Amino acid sequence: MRVVKRSGEMEEFDPSKAIASILKVGTSPEEAEAILEAVRPFLYDGMTTEELYRRIRAHLPSPKAQQYSLKKAILLLGPDGHTFETFVGRLFQDTGYEVLVRQILVGKCISHEVDVVAVKDGRKAIVECKFHNSLGTKSSVQEALYTWGRFLDLEGFDGLAAPWLVTNTKFSSDVVRYAKCVGMNLIGWEYPEDGGLERIIDRTRAYPVTVLNLRRSEQRTLLSHGLVLCRDILERRGELPMLFPREVVERIVRKAEEFQGSVRA
């Protein structure tokens, strides 16, 4: 059978890919096989990957189901890219960088509002964040050219290292080829293979609050007050009574505790 990807492309269904996606949330190989077997009767030629993942998610326990929906959770950081910039800044912090978000830097020709400035071991880099509202959208070579052009204008600014381009979706092959040619760093969904966005999030346990099964209005309130990660809810729980009624606070904290406990296990 064939499945329809979010981009509209069709490909042969690969059970090993489905198993790998289930294993990523901490299930055992036996559990992953059992879940795929439970889903098999509902598979059909022309099924969308979104429906496939929805059926798999329905067989996962709640915290793991939320983790399984990570790509969609990042999409819920939108619709604009402002919160995604903050989220990327937190990821860089969790990997050892000092970070400033949305900084104005003066280049040789013009001034630039830089999404993230990251400093580590005395080396400073600019990070361009490209947020896409559609999961099937690939980051285009124009975004790579823009990022590199901005870097060239800022190149003499305080010894900047090569820039980063970070997106919540995948890169086109032209972006990857261009970045390798000029020496630009890329982080996207499943790229690079050993350090894509999803792997960094799993490694640092820096999950966005949008993975939690909360009302959309509650997610937006948390994000608008700078509570971007699930662990922010637990570390800053004293601020929650100023944002929500007591029963809502208790429910949000309980869900955050359950989720954080599941990803630490």
MARBA-3410 file (N, C-alpha, C, O; in Angstrom, 1 decimal):
265
0.8,-1.2,0.0,0.0,0.0,0.0,0.9,1.3,0.0,2.0,1.2,0.4 ~ 0.3,2.4,-0.4,1.0,3.6,-0.5,0.3,4.6,0.5,-0.9,4.5,0.8 ~ 1.2,5.5,1.0,0.6,6.5,1.9,0.9,7.9,1.3,1.9,8.1,0.5 ~ 0.1,8.9,1.6,0.2,10.2,1.1,0.9,11.1,2.2,0.3,11.3,3.3 ~ 2.0,11.6,1.9,2.7,12.5,2.8,2.1,13.9,2.9,1.3,14.2,2.1
2.5,14.6,3.9,1.9,16.0,4.1,2.2,16.9,2.9,1.4,17.8,2.6 ~ 3.3,16.6,2.2,3.6,17.4,1.0,2.8,17.1,-0.2,2.8,17.8,-1.2 ~ 2.0,16.0,-0.1,1.2,15.5,-1.2,1.8,14.4,-2.0,1.2,13.8,-2.8 ~ 3.1,14.1,-1.7,3.8,13.0,-2.4,3.3,11.7,-1.9,2.8,11.6,-0.7 ~ 3.4,10.7,-2.7,3.0,9.3,-2.3,4.3,8.4,-2.2,5.2,8.6,-3.0
4.3,7.6,-1.2,5.4,6.6,-1.1,4.8,5.3,-0.5,3.8,5.3,0.1 ~ 5.6,4.3,-0.8,5.2,2.9,-0.2,5.3,3.0,1.3,6.2,3.5,1.9 ~ 4.3,2.4,1.9,4.2,2.3,3.3,5.4,1.4,3.8,5.6,0.3,3.4 ~ 6.1,2.0,4.8,7.3,1.3,5.3,7.0,1.0,6.8,7.1,1.9,7.6 ~ 6.7,-0.2,7.2,6.4,-0.5,8.6,7.5,-0.1,9.6,7.3,0.2,10.7
8.8,-0.3,9.1,9.9,0.0,10.0,9.9,1.5,10.4,10.3,1.9,11.5 ~ 9.4,2.4,9.4,9.4,3.8,9.8,8.3,4.1,10.9,8.5,4.9,11.8 ~ 7.2,3.4,10.7,6.1,3.5,11.7,6.6,3.0,13.1,6.4,3.7,14.1 ~ 7.3,1.9,13.1,7.8,1.3,14.3,8.8,2.3,15.0,8.8,2.5,16.2 ~ 9.7,2.9,14.1,10.7,3.8,14.6,10.1,5.0,15.3,10.6,5.5,16.3
9.0,5.5,14.7,8.3,6.7,15.2,7.7,6.4,16.6,7.7,7.2,17.5 ~ 7.2,5.1,16.8,6.7,4.8,18.1,7.7,4.6,19.1,7.6,4.9,20.3 ~ 8.9,4.0,18.7,10.0,3.8,19.6,10.5,5.1,20.2,11.1,5.1,21.3 ~ 10.4,6.2,19.4,11.0,7.5,19.8,10.4,8.0,21.1,11.0,8.8,21.8 ~ 9.2,7.6,21.4,8.5,8.1,22.6,8.7,7.2,23.8,8.1,7.3,24.9
9.7,6.2,23.7,10.1,5.4,24.8,9.3,4.1,25.0,9.4,3.5,26.1 ~ 8.6,3.6,24.0,7.9,2.3,24.1,9.0,1.2,23.9,10.1,1.5,23.3 ~ 8.7,0.0,24.3,9.6,-1.1,24.0,9.3,-1.6,22.6,8.3,-1.3,22.1 ~ 10.3,-2.3,22.0,10.0,-2.9,20.7,8.8,-3.8,20.6,8.0,-3.8,19.6 ~ 8.5,-4.5,21.7,7.3,-5.3,21.8,6.0,-4.5,21.8,5.1,-4.8,21.1
6.0,-3.4,22.5,4.9,-2.5,22.6,4.7,-1.8,21.2,3.5,-1.7,20.7 ~ 5.8,-1.4,20.6,5.7,-0.8,19.3,5.1,-1.7,18.2,4.2,-1.3,17.5 ~ 5.5,-3.0,18.2,5.0,-4.0,17.3,3.5,-4.2,17.6,2.7,-4.4,16.6 ~ 3.1,-4.3,18.8,1.7,-4.5,19.2,0.8,-3.4,18.7,-0.3,-3.6,18.2 ~ 1.3,-2.1,18.9,0.5,-1.0,18.4,0.4,-1.0,16.9,-0.7,-0.7,16.4
1.4,-1.3,16.2,1.3,-1.4,14.7,0.3,-2.5,14.3,-0.4,-2.3,13.3 ~ 0.4,-3.6,15.0,-0.5,-4.7,14.6,-2.0,-4.3,14.9,-2.9,-4.7,14.2 ~ -2.2,-3.5,16.0,-3.6,-3.0,16.3,-4.1,-2.0,15.2,-5.3,-1.9,15.0 ~ -3.1,-1.3,14.6,-3.5,-0.3,13.6,-3.7,-1.0,12.2,-4.4,-0.4,11.4 ~ -3.0,-2.1,11.9,-3.0,-2.7,10.6,-4.4,-2.9,9.9,-4.5,-2.6,8.8
-5.4,-3.3,10.7,-6.7,-3.5,10.0,-7.3,-2.2,9.4,-8.2,-2.3,8.6 ~ -6.8,-1.0,9.9,-7.3,0.2,9.4,-6.5,0.9,8.3,-6.8,1.9,7.8 ~ -5.4,0.2,7.9,-4.6,0.7,6.8,-5.2,0.5,5.4,-5.8,-0.6,5.2 ~ -5.0,1.4,4.5,-5.5,1.2,3.2,-4.7,2.1,2.2,-4.0,3.0,2.6 ~ -4.7,1.7,1.0,-3.9,2.4,-0.1,-4.4,3.8,-0.2,-5.6,4.0,-0.4
-3.5,4.8,-0.2,-3.8,6.2,-0.3,-4.1,6.8,1.1,-4.5,8.0,1.1 ~ -3.9,6.1,2.1,-4.0,6.7,3.5,-3.0,7.8,3.7,-1.9,7.7,3.3 ~ -3.5,8.9,4.4,-2.5,10.0,4.6,-1.7,9.6,5.9,-2.1,8.9,6.7 ~ -0.5,10.1,5.9,0.4,9.9,7.0,-0.2,10.5,8.3,0.0,10.0,9.4 ~ -1.0,11.6,8.1,-1.6,12.3,9.3,-2.6,11.3,9.9,-2.7,11.2,11.2
-3.4,10.6,9.1,-4.4,9.7,9.6,-3.7,8.5,10.3,-4.1,8.0,11.3 ~ -2.6,8.0,9.6,-1.8,6.9,10.2,-1.3,7.3,11.6,-1.4,6.5,12.5 ~ -0.7,8.4,11.7,-0.1,8.9,13.0,-1.2,9.1,14.0,-1.1,8.8,15.2 ~ -2.4,9.5,13.6,-3.5,9.7,14.5,-4.0,8.4,15.1,-4.3,8.3,16.3 ~ -4.0,7.4,14.2,-4.4,6.0,14.7,-3.4,5.4,15.7,-3.7,4.8,16.7
-2.1,5.7,15.3,-1.1,5.2,16.2,-1.2,5.9,17.6,-1.1,5.3,18.6 ~ -1.4,7.2,17.5,-1.4,8.0,18.8,-2.6,7.6,19.7,-2.4,7.6,20.9 ~ -3.7,7.1,19.1,-4.8,6.7,19.8,-4.5,5.4,20.7,-5.2,5.2,21.7 ~ -3.5,4.7,20.3,-3.1,3.5,21.1,-2.0,3.7,22.1,-1.5,2.8,22.7 ~ -1.5,5.0,22.2,-0.5,5.3,23.1,-1.1,5.8,24.4,-2.1,6.5,24.4
-0.4,5.6,25.6,-0.9,6.2,26.8,-0.7,7.7,26.7,0.1,8.2,26.0 ~ -1.6,8.5,27.5,-1.7,9.9,27.3,-0.3,10.7,27.2,-0.1,11.4,26.2 ~ 0.6,10.6,28.2,1.8,11.4,28.1,2.6,11.0,26.8,3.2,11.9,26.2 ~ 2.7,9.7,26.5,3.5,9.3,25.3,2.8,9.8,24.0,3.4,10.1,23.0 ~ 1.4,9.8,24.0,0.7,10.3,22.9,1.0,11.8,22.6,1.1,12.2,21.5
1.1,12.5,23.7,1.4,13.9,23.6,2.8,14.1,23.0,3.1,15.0,22.1 ~ 3.8,13.3,23.5,5.1,13.4,23.0,5.2,13.0,21.5,6.0,13.5,20.7 ~ 4.3,12.0,21.1,4.3,11.5,19.8,3.8,12.6,18.8,4.2,12.6,17.6 ~ 3.1,13.6,19.3,2.5,14.7,18.5,3.4,15.9,18.5,3.0,17.0,18.3 ~ 4.7,15.7,18.7,5.7,16.8,18.9,5.7,17.8,17.7,5.7,19.0,17.9
5.6,17.2,16.5,5.7,18.1,15.3,4.5,19.0,15.2,4.6,20.2,14.9 ~ 3.3,18.5,15.6,2.1,19.3,15.6,2.2,20.3,16.7,1.7,21.4,16.6 ~ 2.7,19.9,17.9,2.9,20.8,19.0,3.7,22.0,18.7,3.4,23.1,19.1 ~ 4.8,21.8,17.9,5.6,23.0,17.5,4.8,23.9,16.6,5.0,25.1,16.6 ~ 4.0,23.3,15.7,3.2,24.0,14.8,2.2,25.0,15.6,1.9,26.1,15.2
1.8,24.5,16.8,0.9,25.3,17.6,1.6,26.5,18.3,0.9,27.2,19.0 ~ 2.9,26.6,18.2,3.6,27.8,18.7,3.3,29.0,17.8,3.5,30.1,18.3 ~ 2.7,28.8,16.6,2.3,29.9,15.7,1.0,30.5,16.1,0.6,30.3,17.2 ~ 0.5,31.3,15.2,0.7,31.4,13.8,1.9,32.2,13.3,2.5,31.9,12.3 ~ 2.4,33.2,14.2,3.6,33.9,13.8,4.8,33.2,14.3,4.7,32.2,15.1
6.0,33.7,14.0,7.2,33.0,14.4,7.8,33.5,15.7,8.9,33.0,16.1 ~ 7.2,34.5,16.4,7.7,35.1,17.5,8.0,34.1,18.6,9.1,34.1,19.2 ~ 7.0,33.2,19.0,7.2,32.2,20.0,8.2,31.2,19.6,9.0,30.7,20.5 ~ 8.3,30.8,18.3,9.2,29.8,17.9,10.6,30.4,18.1,11.5,29.6,18.4 ~ 10.9,31.7,17.9,12.2,32.3,18.1,12.6,32.1,19.6,13.7,31.7,19.9
11.6,32.4,20.5,11.9,32.2,21.9,12.2,30.7,22.2,13.1,30.4,23.0 ~ 11.4,29.8,21.6,11.6,28.4,21.8,13.0,28.0,21.4,13.7,27.2,22.1 ~ 13.4,28.4,20.2,14.8,28.1,19.7,15.8,28.6,20.6,16.8,28.0,20.8 ~ 15.6,29.8,21.1,16.6,30.4,22.0,16.8,29.5,23.3,17.9,29.3,23.8 ~ 15.6,29.0,23.8,15.7,28.1,24.9,16.5,26.8,24.6,17.2,26.3,25.4
16.3,26.3,23.4,17.0,25.1,23.0,18.5,25.3,22.9,19.3,24.5,23.4 ~ 18.9,26.5,22.4,20.3,26.8,22.4,20.9,27.0,23.8,22.0,26.6,24.1 ~ 20.1,27.6,24.7,20.5,27.7,26.1,20.7,26.3,26.7,21.7,26.1,27.4 ~ 19.8,25.4,26.4,19.9,24.0,27.0,21.1,23.2,26.4,21.4,22.2,27.0 ~ 21.7,23.7,25.3,22.9,23.0,24.8,24.1,23.8,25.1,25.1,23.6,24.4
24.1,24.7,26.1,25.3,25.4,26.6,25.6,26.8,26.0,26.7,27.3,26.3 ~ 24.7,27.4,25.3,24.9,28.7,24.8,24.3,29.8,25.7,23.3,29.6,26.4 ~ 25.0,31.0,25.7,24.3,32.2,26.3,23.5,32.8,25.1,24.0,32.9,24.0 ~ 22.3,33.2,25.4,21.4,33.6,24.4,20.8,34.9,24.6,20.4,35.3,25.7 ~ 20.7,35.7,23.5,19.8,36.9,23.5,18.9,36.8,22.3,19.3,36.4,21.2
17.6,37.1,22.5,16.6,37.0,21.5,16.2,38.3,21.0,16.0,39.3,21.7 ~ 16.0,38.4,19.6,15.5,39.6,18.9,16.4,40.8,19.2,16.0,41.8,19.9 ~ 17.6,40.7,18.7,18.6,41.8,18.9,18.8,42.6,17.6,18.7,42.0,16.6 ~ 19.1,43.9,17.8,19.4,44.7,16.6,20.9,44.8,16.5,21.6,45.3,17.4 ~ 21.4,44.4,15.4,22.9,44.4,15.1,23.1,45.3,13.9,22.3,45.3,13.0
24.2,46.1,14.0,24.5,47.0,12.9,25.5,46.4,12.0,26.6,46.1,12.4 ~ 25.2,46.3,10.7,26.1,45.7,9.8,26.8,46.8,9.0,26.7,48.0,9.3 ~ 27.6,46.3,8.0,28.4,47.3,7.2,27.4,48.2,6.4,27.7,49.4,6.2 ~ 26.3,47.7,6.0,25.4,48.5,5.2,24.1,48.9,5.9,23.6,50.1,5.8 ~ 23.5,48.0,6.6,22.2,48.3,7.3,22.1,47.6,8.6,23.0,46.8,9.0
21.1,47.9,9.4,20.9,47.3,10.7,20.0,46.1,10.5,19.1,46.0,9.6 ~ 20.1,45.1,11.4,19.4,43.8,11.2,18.8,43.5,12.6,19.4,43.5,13.6 ~ 17.5,43.1,12.6,16.9,42.5,13.8,17.1,41.0,13.7,16.6,40.3,12.9 ~ 18.0,40.5,14.6,18.4,39.1,14.5,17.6,38.3,15.5,17.4,38.7,16.7 ~ 17.1,37.1,15.1,16.1,36.3,15.9,16.8,35.9,17.2,16.3,36.1,18.3
18.0,35.3,17.1,18.7,34.8,18.2,20.2,35.1,18.0,20.8,34.8,17.0 ~ 20.8,35.6,19.1,22.3,35.7,19.1,22.8,34.7,20.2,22.4,34.7,21.3 ~ 23.6,33.7,19.7,24.1,32.6,20.6,25.6,32.7,20.8,26.3,32.8,19.8 ~ 26.1,32.6,22.0,27.5,32.7,22.4,27.9,31.5,23.1,27.3,31.1,24.1 ~ 29.0,30.9,22.7,29.6,29.7,23.4,31.1,29.7,23.2,31.6,29.8,22.0
31.8,29.5,24.2,33.3,29.4,24.1,33.9,30.6,23.5,34.8,30.5,22.7 ~ 33.3,31.8,23.7,33.8,33.0,23.2,33.4,33.3,21.7,33.8,34.3,21.1 ~ 32.7,32.3,21.1,32.3,32.5,19.7,30.8,32.9,19.7,30.0,32.3,20.4 ~ 30.5,33.9,18.8,29.2,34.4,18.7,28.6,34.0,17.3,29.3,34.1,16.3 ~ 27.3,33.7,17.3,26.7,33.3,16.0,25.3,33.9,16.0,24.6,34.1,17.0
24.8,34.2,14.8,23.4,34.6,14.6,22.6,33.4,14.2,23.1,32.6,13.4 ~ 21.3,33.4,14.7,20.5,32.3,14.4,19.2,32.8,13.7,18.5,33.6,14.3 ~ 18.9,32.4,12.5,17.7,32.8,11.8,16.7,31.7,12.0,16.9,30.6,11.6 ~ 15.5,32.1,12.5,14.4,31.1,12.7,13.4,31.3,11.7,12.8,32.3,11.5 ~ 13.1,30.2,11.0,12.0,30.2,9.9,10.9,29.3,10.3,11.0,28.0,10.3
9.8,29.9,10.7,8.6,29.1,11.2,7.6,28.9,10.1,7.3,29.9,9.4 ~ 7.2,27.7,9.8,6.2,27.4,8.8,4.9,26.9,9.4,5.0,26.1,10.3 ~ 3.8,27.4,8.9,2.5,27.1,9.5,1.9,25.8,8.9,0.9,25.3,9.3 ~ 2.6,25.2,7.9,2.1,24.0,7.3,3.3,23.0,7.4,4.4,23.2,7.0 ~ 2.9,21.8,7.9,3.9,20.8,8.1,4.5,20.2,6.8,5.6,19.7,6.8
3.8,20.4,5.7,4.4,19.9,4.4,5.3,20.9,3.7,5.8,20.5,2.7 ~ 5.4,22.1,4.3,6.2,23.1,3.6,7.7,22.9,3.9,8.1,22.7,5.1 ~ 8.6,22.9,2.9,10.0,22.8,3.1,10.7,24.1,3.1,10.2,25.0,2.4 ~ 11.7,24.3,3.9,12.4,25.5,4.0,13.1,25.7,2.6,13.8,24.8,2.2 ~ 13.0,26.8,2.0,13.5,27.0,0.6,14.9,27.6,0.6,15.4,28.1,1.6
15.5,27.5,-0.6,16.9,28.1,-0.7,16.9,29.6,-0.6,17.9,30.2,-0.2 ~ 15.7,30.3,-0.9,15.7,31.7,-0.6,15.9,32.1,0.8,16.6,33.1,1.1 ~ 15.5,31.2,1.7,15.7,31.5,3.2,17.2,31.3,3.5,17.7,32.0,4.3 ~ 17.8,30.3,2.9,19.2,30.1,3.1,20.0,31.3,2.5,21.0,31.7,3.2 ~ 19.7,31.7,1.4,20.4,32.9,0.7,20.2,34.1,1.6,21.2,34.9,1.8
19.0,34.3,2.1,18.7,35.5,3.0,19.6,35.4,4.2,20.2,36.4,4.6 ~ 19.7,34.3,4.9,20.4,34.1,6.1,21.9,34.4,5.8,22.6,35.0,6.6 ~ 22.4,33.8,4.7,23.9,34.0,4.4,24.1,35.5,4.1,25.2,36.0,4.4 ~ 23.2,36.1,3.3,23.4,37.5,2.9,23.5,38.4,4.2,24.3,39.3,4.2 ~ 22.6,38.1,5.1,22.6,38.9,6.4,23.9,38.7,7.1,24.5,39.7,7.7
24.4,37.5,7.2,25.7,37.2,7.8,26.8,37.9,7.2,27.7,38.5,7.9 ~ 26.8,38.0,5.8,27.9,38.7,5.1,27.9,40.2,5.5,29.0,40.8,5.6 ~ 26.7,40.8,5.7,26.7,42.2,6.1,27.2,42.4,7.5,27.7,43.5,7.9 ~ 27.0,41.4,8.4,27.3,41.5,9.8,28.7,40.8,10.1,29.1,40.8,11.3 ~ 29.3,40.3,9.1,30.5,39.4,9.3,31.6,40.0,10.2,32.2,39.3,11.0
31.8,41.3,10.1,32.8,42.0,10.9,32.3,42.3,12.3,33.1,42.9,13.1 ~ 31.1,42.0,12.6,30.5,42.4,13.9,31.0,41.5,15.0,30.5,40.3,15.1 ~ 31.9,41.9,15.8,32.4,41.2,17.0,32.7,39.8,16.7,32.5,38.9,17.6 ~ 33.4,39.5,15.6,33.9,38.2,15.3,32.8,37.1,15.2,33.0,36.0,15.8 ~ 31.8,37.4,14.4,30.7,36.4,14.3,31.2,35.1,13.6,32.0,35.1,12.6
30.7,34.0,14.1,31.0,32.7,13.5,29.9,32.5,12.4,28.9,33.2,12.3 ~ 30.0,31.4,11.7,29.0,31.1,10.6,27.6,31.0,11.2,27.4,30.5,12.3 ~ 26.6,31.5,10.5,25.2,31.5,11.0,24.5,30.2,11.0,25.0,29.2,10.5 ~ 23.4,30.2,11.7,22.5,29.0,11.8,21.2,29.4,11.1,20.7,30.5,11.3 ~ 20.6,28.4,10.4,19.2,28.5,10.0,18.5,27.4,10.6,18.8,26.2,10.4
17.4,27.7,11.4,16.6,26.7,12.1,15.2,26.8,11.6,14.6,27.9,11.6 ~ 14.6,25.7,11.3,13.2,25.7,10.9,12.4,24.5,11.6,13.1,23.6,12.1 ~ 11.1,24.6,11.6,10.3,23.5,12.2,9.9,22.5,11.2,9.2,21.5,11.6 ~ 10.3,22.6,10.0,10.0,21.7,8.9,11.2,21.1,8.3,12.3,21.2,8.9 ~ 11.2,20.6,7.1,12.3,20.0,6.5,13.0,21.0,5.5,12.3,22.0,5.2
14.2,20.7,5.1,14.9,21.6,4.2,14.8,21.0,2.8,14.8,19.8,2.6 ~ 14.7,21.8,1.8,14.8,21.3,0.4,16.3,20.9,0.2,17.2,21.3,0.9 ~ 16.5,20.1,-0.9,17.8,19.6,-1.2,18.7,20.7,-1.5,19.9,20.7,-1.3 ~ 18.2,21.8,-2.2,19.0,22.9,-2.5,19.6,23.6,-1.3,20.7,24.1,-1.3 ~ 18.7,23.7,-0.2,19.2,24.4,1.0,20.4,23.6,1.6,21.4,24.2,1.9
20.2,22.3,1.6,21.3,21.5,2.2,22.6,21.6,1.4,23.7,21.7,1.9 ~ 22.4,21.6,0.1,23.6,21.7,-0.8,24.3,23.1,-0.6,25.5,23.1,-0.6 ~ 23.5,24.1,-0.6,24.0,25.5,-0.5,24.7,25.6,0.9,25.8,26.2,1.0 ~ 24.1,25.2,2.0,24.6,25.3,3.3,26.0,24.6,3.4,26.9,25.1,4.0 ~ 26.1,23.4,2.8,27.3,22.7,2.9,28.4,23.4,2.1,29.6,23.4,2.5
28.0,24.1,1.0,29.0,24.8,0.1,29.6,26.0,0.9,30.8,26.2,0.8 ~ 28.7,26.8,1.5,29.2,28.0,2.2,29.6,27.8,3.6,30.3,28.7,4.2 ~ 29.2,26.7,4.2,29.6,26.5,5.6,28.6,27.0,6.6,28.9,27.4,7.7 ~ 27.3,27.0,6.2,26.2,27.5,7.1,25.7,26.3,7.9,25.5,25.2,7.4 ~ 25.3,26.5,9.2,24.7,25.5,10.0,23.2,25.4,9.9,22.5,26.4,9.8
22.7,24.1,9.8,21.3,23.9,9.6,20.7,23.0,10.7,21.3,22.1,11.2 ~ 19.5,23.4,11.2,18.7,22.5,12.1,17.3,22.6,11.6,16.7,23.6,11.6 ~ 16.8,21.4,11.3,15.4,21.3,10.8,14.8,20.0,11.3,15.5,19.3,12.1 ~ 13.7,19.7,10.8,13.0,18.4,11.2,13.8,17.2,10.5,13.8,17.2,9.3 ~ 14.4,16.4,11.3,15.2,15.2,10.9,16.4,15.7,10.1,17.0,14.9,9.3
16.9,16.9,10.4,18.2,17.3,9.8,18.9,18.2,10.8,18.4,19.1,11.4 ~ 20.3,17.9,11.0,21.0,16.7,10.5,20.5,15.4,11.1,19.8,15.5,12.2 ~ 20.8,14.3,10.6,20.3,13.0,11.0,20.5,12.8,12.5,19.6,12.3,13.1 ~ 21.6,13.1,13.0,21.9,12.9,14.4,21.7,14.1,15.3,21.9,14.0,16.5 ~ 21.1,15.1,14.8,20.9,16.3,15.6,19.8,17.2,15.1,19.8,18.4,15.2
18.7,16.6,14.5,17.6,17.4,14.0,16.8,18.0,15.2,17.1,17.7,16.3 ~ 15.9,18.9,14.9,15.1,19.6,15.9,14.5,18.6,16.9,14.5,18.9,18.1 ~ 13.9,17.6,16.4,13.2,16.7,17.3,14.1,15.9,18.2,13.8,15.6,19.3 ~ 15.3,15.7,17.7,16.3,15.0,18.6,16.9,15.9,19.6,17.1,15.5,20.8 ~ 17.1,17.2,19.3,17.5,18.1,20.3,16.5,18.3,21.4,16.8,18.3,22.6
15.2,18.3,21.0,14.1,18.5,22.0,14.1,17.2,22.9,14.0,17.4,24.1 ~ 14.2,16.1,22.3,14.2,14.8,23.1,15.4,14.7,24.0,15.3,14.3,25.2 ~ 16.5,15.2,23.5,17.8,15.1,24.3,17.8,16.0,25.5,18.2,15.7,26.6 ~ 17.3,17.2,25.3,17.3,18.2,26.3,16.0,18.2,27.2,15.9,18.9,28.2 ~ 15.0,17.4,26.7,13.7,17.4,27.4,13.0,18.8,27.4,12.3,19.1,28.3
13.3,19.6,26.4,12.8,20.9,26.3,11.5,20.9,25.4,11.5,21.4,24.3 ~ 10.5,20.3,26.0,9.2,20.1,25.2,8.3,21.4,25.4,8.2,21.9,26.5 ~ 7.7,21.9,24.3,6.9,23.1,24.4,5.6,22.7,25.1,5.1,21.6,25.1 ~ 5.0,23.7,25.8,3.7,23.5,26.5,2.6,23.1,25.6,1.6,22.5,26.1 ~ 2.8,23.3,24.3,1.7,22.8,23.4,1.7,21.3,23.2,0.8,20.9,22.5
2.6,20.6,23.7,2.4,19.1,23.7,1.3,18.7,24.7,0.8,17.6,24.5 ~ 1.1,19.5,25.7,0.1,19.1,26.7,-1.3,19.2,26.2,-1.6,20.1,25.4 ~ -2.2,18.3,26.6,-3.6,18.3,26.2,-4.3,19.4,27.0,-5.1,19.1,27.9 ~ -4.2,20.7,26.6,-4.8,21.8,27.2,-5.7,22.5,26.2,-5.6,22.3,25.0 ~ -6.6,23.3,26.7,-7.4,24.2,25.8,-6.4,25.1,25.0,-5.4,25.6,25.6
-6.8,25.5,23.8,-5.9,26.3,23.0,-5.8,27.7,23.7,-4.7,28.3,23.6 ~ -6.8,28.2,24.3,-6.7,29.5,25.0,-5.8,29.4,26.2,-5.1,30.4,26.5 ~ -5.7,28.3,26.8,-4.8,28.1,28.0,-3.3,28.0,27.5,-2.4,28.6,28.1 ~ -3.1,27.3,26.3,-1.8,27.3,25.8,-1.3,28.7,25.4,-0.2,29.1,25.7 ~ -2.2,29.5,24.8,-1.8,30.8,24.3,-1.5,31.7,25.5,-0.6,32.6,25.5
-2.3,31.6,26.6,-2.0,32.4,27.8,-0.6,32.1,28.4,0.1,33.0,28.7 ~ -0.3,30.8,28.5,1.0,30.4,29.0,2.1,30.9,28.1,3.1,31.5,28.6 ~ 2.0,30.8,26.8,3.0,31.3,25.8,3.2,32.8,25.9,4.3,33.3,25.9 ~ 2.1,33.5,26.0,2.1,35.0,26.0,2.8,35.5,27.3,3.2,36.7,27.3 ~ 2.9,34.7,28.3,3.6,35.1,29.6,4.9,34.4,29.7,5.5,34.4,30.8
5.4,33.9,28.6,6.8,33.4,28.6,7.0,32.0,29.2,8.1,31.5,29.4 ~ 5.9,31.3,29.4,5.9,29.9,29.9,5.9,29.0,28.6,4.8,28.6,28.2 ~ 7.1,28.8,28.1,7.2,28.2,26.7,7.4,26.7,26.8,6.9,25.9,26.0 ~ 8.1,26.2,27.9,8.4,24.8,28.0,7.5,24.2,29.1,7.1,24.9,30.0 ~ 7.3,22.9,29.0,6.5,22.2,30.0,7.1,22.4,31.4,6.4,22.6,32.4
8.4,22.3,31.5,9.1,22.5,32.8,8.9,23.9,33.4,9.0,24.1,34.6 ~ 8.7,24.9,32.5,8.4,26.2,33.0,7.2,26.2,33.9,7.1,27.0,34.9 ~ 6.2,25.4,33.6,5.0,25.4,34.4,5.3,24.9,35.8,4.7,25.5,36.8 ~ 6.2,24.0,36.0,6.5,23.5,37.3,7.5,24.4,38.0,7.4,24.6,39.2 ~ 8.4,25.0,37.3,9.4,25.9,37.9,8.8,27.2,38.3,9.3,27.9,39.2
7.7,27.6,37.6,7.1,28.9,37.8,5.6,28.8,38.2,4.8,29.7,37.9 ~ 5.3,27.7,38.8,3.9,27.5,39.2,3.3,28.5,40.1,2.1,28.7,40.1 ~ 4.1,29.2,40.8,3.6,30.3,41.7,3.0,31.4,40.9,2.2,32.2,41.4 ~ 3.3,31.6,39.6,2.8,32.6,38.8,1.4,32.3,38.2,0.6,33.1,37.8 ~ 1.1,31.0,38.2,-0.1,30.5,37.5,-1.4,31.0,38.1,-2.4,31.3,37.4
-1.6,31.2,39.5,-2.8,31.7,40.0,-3.1,33.1,39.5,-4.3,33.5,39.6 ~ -2.2,33.8,39.0,-2.4,35.2,38.5,-3.0,35.1,37.0,-3.5,36.1,36.5 ~ -2.9,33.9,36.4,-3.3,33.7,35.1,-4.6,32.9,34.9,-5.4,33.1,34.0 ~ -4.9,32.0,35.9,-6.0,31.1,35.7,-6.7,30.9,37.1,-6.1,31.1,38.1 ~ -8.0,30.4,37.1,-8.7,30.0,38.3,-7.9,28.8,38.9,-7.2,28.1,38.2
-8.2,28.6,40.2,-7.5,27.6,40.9,-7.6,26.2,40.3,-6.6,25.4,40.2 ~ -8.9,25.8,39.9,-9.1,24.5,39.4,-8.3,24.3,38.0,-7.9,23.2,37.7 ~ -8.2,25.4,37.3,-7.4,25.3,36.0,-6.0,25.1,36.3,-5.3,24.4,35.6 ~ -5.5,25.9,37.3,-4.1,25.8,37.7,-3.7,24.3,38.1,-2.7,23.8,37.7 ~ -4.6,23.7,38.9,-4.4,22.4,39.4,-4.3,21.4,38.2,-3.5,20.5,38.2
-5.2,21.6,37.2,-5.3,20.7,36.1,-4.0,20.9,35.2,-3.4,19.9,34.8 ~ -3.6,22.1,35.0,-2.4,22.3,34.1,-1.2,21.8,34.8,-0.3,21.1,34.2 ~ -1.0,22.0,36.1,0.2,21.5,36.8,0.1,20.0,36.8,1.2,19.3,36.6 ~ -1.0,19.4,37.0,-1.1,17.9,37.0,-0.7,17.3,35.7,0.1,16.3,35.6 ~ -1.1,17.9,34.6,-0.8,17.4,33.3,0.7,17.6,33.0,1.4,16.7,32.4
1.3,18.7,33.4,2.7,19.0,33.3,3.5,18.0,34.1,4.5,17.5,33.6 ~ 3.1,17.7,35.3,3.8,16.7,36.1,3.8,15.3,35.5,4.8,14.6,35.5 ~ 2.6,14.9,35.0,2.5,13.6,34.4,3.4,13.5,33.2,4.1,12.5,32.9 ~ 3.4,14.6,32.4,4.2,14.5,31.1,5.7,14.5,31.5,6.4,13.7,30.9 ~ 6.1,15.4,32.4,7.5,15.5,32.7,8.0,14.2,33.3,9.1,13.7,33.1
7.1,13.6,34.1,7.4,12.3,34.7,7.6,11.2,33.7,8.5,10.3,33.8 ~ 6.8,11.2,32.6,6.9,10.2,31.6,8.1,10.3,30.7,8.7,9.3,30.3 ~ 8.6,11.6,30.5,9.8,11.7,29.6,11.0,11.5,30.4,12.1,11.3,29.8 ~ 11.0,11.6,31.7,12.2,11.3,32.5,12.3,9.8,32.7,13.4,9.4,33.0 ~ 11.2,9.1,32.6,11.3,7.6,32.9,12.1,6.9,31.8,12.3,5.7,31.9
END
